[in-house]
Amino acid sequence: MSISLRPELKRFVEDQVRAGKFASPEEVVEAGLARLMLDPAPDDLDEDDRAAIAESEAQIARGEDLDWSQVSAALRRKYLGK
C-alpha cells in the first residue's frame, strides 16, 4: 500500500521519527490507525454516553469543573496515599 500525505502531515511524521519516538514513518501511521480503532467515533456512542457528555458539558458551563492539579492531587491521595 502506498499513501500520500499533505506536506504538514508528512513533516509531522518525519519529526516524530527524527525525535526518536518511532523507528519509521510506517510506525507513526500504524500508531495513528491503532488510536482510531480504540477511540469510538461519535456515531458509535450510545444514548448513555451522549447523556454523560451533555451532563459534563453542562457542569463545565456552570463552572463545576475542576482544575487538573486538583484532580491529580485527589487521585494521588486516593490511590497512592500521598
N, C-alpha and C positions, 0 to 999 in steps of 0.2 A: 504494500500500500504506500502511496506517496501522497503527501498533503502539502498545501501551500498555506502560509500564514501571512497575515498583514505584517508590515515592517515592525510595528511596535510590539507585536506578539513574538515575532522572531527574535527581536532584541531581548525581550524578557526571558525567553528560553535560553538564549546564549548567556545572559547574565547569570541565570541560575546554575548553569554548567560551570561557567568561569568561577563563580563563588564557591564551587565545590559542593553545592547542595545536591547535585545529581551528577551521575557519571556520564550521561549522554543526553542529547535532545530527546531521544525516544523515552527515556525515563521520566523526563519532565511531562511529556504528553501523557504517558501512562498514569502518572500521579494525578493529573488533572481529570482524566477519564474515570479513574477509581473514585475520586471525590464526587464526581457527578453521579456515579452509581450509588453511592452511600447517602447522599443528601436527597431527600424527597423533593420532587418538583411540586410547585404549588398545586397542581392538578391532582397530585397523589394524596393530598391532605384530606382527612375525613372531617365530618362536622365538629367533632370534639376538638380536633387540632385547630380548626378555624376559630372556634369559640375561645379557646385558650389564648390564641394570638390576639383576638379582638380585646379580650379582658386585659392582657398585658399592655396593649397599646393604650387602653383607657386609663390604666393605672399610671402609665408614664405621663399621659396628658394631664392627669390630676396631680402630678408631682410626687407620686408614691414610689418612684423607682429609687434604687439605692446605688450609690457610687461603688465602683468595683472594689475600692480599698475596704469599704465596709463589708461587702460580701466576702471578699477574700479573708478578712480577719475573722469573720464569723465561722467560715468553713475551717480555718486553721484551728480555732478554739474547739469546734465540734469534733473534728476528726484527728487532730494532732495534739490536742490538749495544750496548745500554745496561746 
